[in-house]
Amino acid sequence: MRTRTRILTASLALLAANAWAADAMPSTPHTVVLRAARMFDGASGKLVEHPQLTIVGNKIVRVAQDDKAAVPAGADVIDLGDATLLPGFIDAHVHLSGQSSDNWYGDFFDNMMRFPAEQALYGAWYARITLEAGFTSVRDVGSTDWIALGLRNAIDAGKVPGPRMLVSNYAIGSTGGHADQDPIPPQKLAPAGPLQGVCNGPDECRAAVRYQIKYGANVIKFMPSGGVLSLSDPVDAPELTQEEMNAVVGEAHAWGRKVAAHAHGDKAAKMAVAAGVDSIEHGSFLEDDTLRMMKAKGVYLVPTISAVMHVEEKIATFPPVIAEKGRAAAAHVRQTFRHAVQIGVPIALGTDAGVGAHGTNAREFRYMVDNGMAPAQALLAGTSNAARLLGTIDRVGTLEAGKLADVVAVPGNPVADITVTERPVFVMKDGVVVRRGAVR
C-alpha cells in the first residue's frame, strides 16, 4: 500500500512538474503572411505593388516587394486580393468617453445624470467601433471622471477591444473658459479646480498639469482659446495669459509629456506657439503668419474638419449662442486648412470624434482631400505624421520590420479613391485580426 502511495505521489509530482514546465516554456509565436495587390507603407508615401508582410506574434519581421517570396513553415497566409495594405490609421484628436446626438439639450441632461460606470460602458463600445474602422491608435484629448484613463487601462490589459490610447484626462483651462463647466449655479454644482483642469495663475496651472500626470496622463491638453460647443466663452478669445500658457507647456515638457492646444483663435494660437506647444487643435481662424510660425517650429496642425462638418449639418439643433460660434468657425476653417497645406505646416489627422459619430473617423481623409491635400499626403497625415506627433513613430505609423503589426486593408487603391478608407476589409492590431471581410 505504501509503495503504491509513493508511486502515486511521485507520478502526481511528475505531472505537476511537466505542467509547470509547459507553462514556463514560451509558446511559439503565431506567424501570419499578408498579401494584397498594393501597399502604402507610410514611410515612402508611395504605393508598392504585390507586397508580402510576414508577421510573427505582434511584430512585422519582413516586408517583401514580391508576393511570391518564401513563406515560413506553418504560417497562416491571408491573401486579400485587390486591396491595399496600410499602417493602422491614427486619429490624433478623439473623445472616446462620449458622443453627441441630435439633441443638445438631451445630451446635457444625460451628461449630468449618467453615472461614470455607465458612461464607461458607452466608451467601451465607441472604442470597439473605432478599432473596427481601422484606427488602431488614438489620442484622447479630454475626458471627465477619468473615463478615458480607465478605458485605456482596460484595453492595455486586454479586457476590452479598442485602439491603443494616449489620454490627457481633464483638459486644462481658465475659470469660465472652454475647459470649465457650463454656467450651472455654483450652489447646484461645485465649481471645478486644478484637479479637474481649471486653473487661474501660473502656479495653479502647473498644479493642474501635475494632477493629470499623477493620474496617468500620456499627453496634456489645454485650452488657450474659447470653443464652439460651450455656452459661456467666445470662440476666438484668448482664455489664458502668456505666463499661464508658459507654465502649462513648461511643466508638461519637464515631465516628458507633449502638449496639445485647443485654439480656434489666431491670437491664442500665436501665444501657444510662443509657449512651445506641440500641436494646435482645430485652428479655425489661424492667419498665414501664424501658420508660417508653426511650420518654422515644427508645430503640428490637427484640423478636425469632421467636427465642423458635423456642427454645420446639425446647426439647427444647438442653442443660439453655440450655433453662432459654429457658423463663424465653419466659415474660416476650410480656408485655413488649404493655406496650411500650401505653406507646408505639418498636419496630423484628427476628427474630434465624439462631437460627430465614432467609427466614421476615416471621413477625415476625404475632407482633407476635398480641401486641397493630395491623397498620399492625407494618408501620411493619418499614419506616420500622426505617429510622429504622438511620439509613437518608433512602434507604429509605418509598415516596416520591427514595428508593431498594426495593419489595415482597404478595397482598391486609396490614392485613386480616398473614400475606400471608409470601408476597411481587414484590420489587425498588435498581430491580432479584429476585422476580416471580402473586398467590395
N, C-alpha and C positions, 0 to 999 in steps of 0.2 A: 504493500500500500504506500509506504513511504517512498519507495523507488518510483512508483507511478506519479506520486505527487511532485517529486523532484523533477521528473521528466516533463510533466505538465507545466510546472513553474518555469523551467528552462525554455520550453517551447514558446510560452507566452512572452517571456523576456526577449527571445529572438525575434518574434513577430513585431513586438513593440520597437525594438532597435531598427528592424528593417523599415518599419513605417516611418520612424523618425528620420532615418537616412534618406528615404524617398522625399520627405517633406523638405529636408535640408538641402538636397541637391537641386540646383536651379533647373527648371524645366527649359527645354529648347524653345527659343522664341519662334513664333509662327512667321513664316515667310510668305509674302504676297508680291506678285508681279502685276503691275498695272500697265495696260496698253491702251492706246487710243490713236485716232488719226493725227492729232496735233497736241502740242503742249505749249503753254505760255509759262515760262519758268519764273517770272517775277524778277529776274536779275538782268537779263539782256533786253527785255522789252520787246522781244521778237518771238514769232512762232517757230516751233521746231516740228518737223514732220516725223511721224511714226516713232514716237518716243517709247521707251520702256523703263519704268521705275521699279526698282527692287526695294522692298521694304521688309526689314527684319525687326520684329517687335514693334516698337513705336518710332523707329528711325528709318529714314531713307538712307540706304547704303550704296546705291548705284543709280545713276541716271544715264541711260544709253540712248543715243540717237539712232536706234536701229531696233525695230520690234522683232527682229529675228535673232537678237542676241541670246546667248545661252541662258537657260532658266535653271536656277538651283534645284536640286533634287527635293521633291516633296513640296514645292512651292504651290500656292493657290494662284492660278493665273486668271486674271479678270480682264477680258478684252471688251472695252466699251465702244468699239466701233467708231462711227462718225461723230466723235465727241472731242472736246479739248480739255486736257488736264490743266489745272491752275493751282497755285498755292491756295490753301484755305483763306477765304475772304476775312478781312479785318474791318470792324466798324469802330472808329475811334471816339464815337460820341453816342452812347445809349443810356437809357434809364430802364433797366430790366425789372425794377420793382413795381412798375405801374404802367398803365396805358389809358389814354384819354378816350372818351366816347364822343358821340354826337351831342351829348347833354352835359354842358359845362357845369351847370348847377347840380345835376345829379352826381357828377364826379366829385364836386366839392363836398357834398354830403357823405358820399362813400368814404372819401379820404379821412373825414372826421370820425366816422363811426366804425370803420372796419378795424378789427384787431390786427396787430402786426403779424401774428402767426397765420391768419387767414391770407393777408396780403402776400406773405412769403410764398404761399402755395400758388398764387397767381404768378408770382415771379418765376417759380419753377417751370410753369407752363410756357411763359414768354421765353425763357432760356432755351427750352427744348425746341420750339419752333424757329428760333433764331439759328440754332445749330443746324437744324434740318434745311434751312435756307442757304446753307453753305458758309456761314460765318462761324469760324472755329475759334476766333479771338475777338473780344470786345473790350472797350474801356468804358466802364460805367461811371459817369461823371455827375453823380448827385443822387442820393437816396436818404430817406429818413428811417429812423428806428433800426438802423444797422441791417436793413433787409438785404441790400446788395452784398454786404460783407458776409452774412450768413449763407447766402446763395453761392458766392464764390467758394467758401469753405466746403460746402456740401458737394459742389461739382468737383473740386480738387480731391475730395475724399472718395469720389466715385459713387456717391449715393443718389445723385440725380443727374440726368444728362443735360449738358449745356456747353456753351463755348468757354474757352479759357478766359477768365475775367481779371482785369485790373480795376480796382474800385477806389473811389475818392471818399466814400462815406458822405458826411454832410458837406455841401458847398459852403464856401466862406464868403461873407459879405457884411455890409453895414446894417445897422438898425433901420428898418423901413425900406431896405433895398431888396433886390431880386432873390437873395438868399434867405431873407427873413420870411416869417409867416404872413399870411394875408391879414388885413387890419381888423381882426376879431377883437372885441373889447377885452382888455387885459384881465378883467375880473372873471372872464369866462375861459380864457386860455392863457396859461402862464407865458410871459414873454421868453423868447429864446435867448441863450447866451453863447459864450465861446464853445461850450461842449456841442451845441447844435450849429456851430459855424458862424454865429452872429457876433461881430466884434466892433469896437469903437476905439481907435487909437492903436499905435503900433504894438504895444505890449499885449493888448487883448488879441490882436490879430496873430501874433506869434503863438499865444496860448491856444487859439482856435486850430492852428496848424498842428500843434503838438498833440492836441486831443485826437484829431483824426488819425494821426500816425500811431498814437498809443493804441488805438482800437483797430489797427490793421490796414490803414490806407496805403495803397501802392502809388497813388498819384494824388496831387492836391488840385482841387478845382476852386476857383474863386470868381467873384462877380464884380469886375471893375465898372461895368455899366448896367443900366436897367435892362429889363427883359420884356418880352411880349406878353407872356401868359401870367402876369401878376397885376394886381389891382392898384398898388399904391405908388408905383415909381414910373417916371418917364423912360422910354425905351433906350434913349441915347445919352442920358446924362451920366457923367462920372459919379460913382457912388462911394468911392474910397479916395483918400488923399494919396499923393505920391509916396509919402512916408509909410502909410499903411500898406500900399502895394509892395513897396520895397521890403517891408517886414515879412509879408506873406511869402514872397518869392525867395528872399534870402534864407528864411527859416526852412522852407521846404527843401531848397537845394542843399543846405547844410546837413539835412537828414537824408540826402541822396534821393529825393523824390522830384520828379518832373512836375511842372505846373501848367494847367490849362486855364485860360482866362476867357470866361464868357464876356464878350464885348460886342455889342451891336454898334455902339457909338464910336466915332473916329477918335475923339479926344481921349476917351478912356483907353482905347486900344493903344494909342501912342504912349500913354503913361505906362501901360502894362509892358509894352515892348522895352521901354526905357528901364523898367524894373528887372528885365531879364527873363520874361516869361518864355515858355517853350512852345505854346500854341495859342492862337486866337480862335475861339469858337464862334461861329455864326458870321461875324464881321460885316453886318448888313450895310453899314454906312461908311466903310473904310474909303479914304481918299488915296490917290495914287502915291503920294509921298509916304504915307504910312505903309502901303504895300511894298514900296522900294526899301523902306527901313527893315521890314520883315525879311525880305529877300537877303539883304546885306547881313543880317544877324542870324539867318537860318531859322527864323520863327515860322512855324507851320500855320497854314490856314486850314481849319476844319469847317467847311461851309454849310453843312446841314441844309441843303436845298430841299430835301424831303420834308422837313418841318414847315418850311414856308409854303410848299405846295399844299400840305395838309391844312394849314391855317387858312389859306386862300379858299380852298374848297369848302371849308366849314365856317366861313367868316360870319354867317348869319346866326350861328349858334352861340357866339361868345357875347359876354357883356359889352356894352358900347365902348368902354374905355380900352378893353383888350382888342376889340375889332379895329379900333382906330390905329392902335400901335401895329397890329398885324398888317394892315394895308400899307402903312408907311415903310415897314421893313421889306415887304414884298416888292414895293416899287423900286427898291435900290439893289437888292441882293444879287440879282442876275448880272447887272452891270458890274458890280464889284467883283463877282466871280470871273467874268470874262476878262476884266483888267488884270486880275491876279494871275490868270493863265498867261496872258500876253507878257506880263512883266517877269514871270518866272518864279513866283513865290512857291515854295514847297507846299504841296497840298496833300492832305490825308483824307480819305473818305470817312465821313461821319454823317449820321442820319438824324440824330435826336430821337431815335425810336423810343416810343412811349408817348411822345406828342402825336405821332402817327402810329400805325399798327406795327407791332413786332412781326418779324417774319417776312416783311416786304422790303427789307434793308437794301436789296440789290437794285431797287429802283433808282438809288442814288447814282449808280453807274450811268444809267440812261440820262438822268437830269444833268450830270456833268457834261456828257457828250452833247446834249441838246444846247448847252450854253458855252460851247467853244472849245472843249477839250477833246483831243483825239482819243479814240477808243483804247489804244495801247496805254496812253497816259492815265486814263481813268482806271484801267486795270492795275497799273502800278500804284495809283493812289489808294486802292483798296487791298493791296498786298504788301509789297516791300516798303513803299513810302510810309504806310501806316505803321508797319513794324518798326521802322527807324524812329518814328515819333514815340511809340510806346516803349522803346528801349528793348525790344524783343527780337531784333533782327538776327541775333546770334542763334535763335531757335526756330523761328517761323518767318513767313513772308516770301520765301523763295523755295523752289523745288531743287534742292542741292543735297549731295551726300553729306550726312552728318546732321541735317536738320530734322526736326520732328515731322512725323508723317501726317501732316495736315494737308489734305488734297481734296479739291472739288472738281467735278467734271460737269461740263455744260454741253448741250447738243450743238453740233455745228461749230461755227467759227465766231467767237465773240468780237474779234477785230472787225469782221464784216457786219455783224449784227449784235450790238452790245446788249440788246434785250434778252438774249439767251441766258445771261447771268441770272435772270429772274426765274429760270426753270432748270435748276440743277438736277442731274440724273444720278449723281453719285457724290457722297460726302464721307470723308474719312477724317477722324480726329485722333491724334496720338496712335495711329496704326489700327484703329478700330472703325469698322464700317458702320456708319449711323444712318445712311440712306443709300439705297441702290434701286434703280428703276430703268426701264427701257428708254432709249433715246427717242425723243419725239420732236 
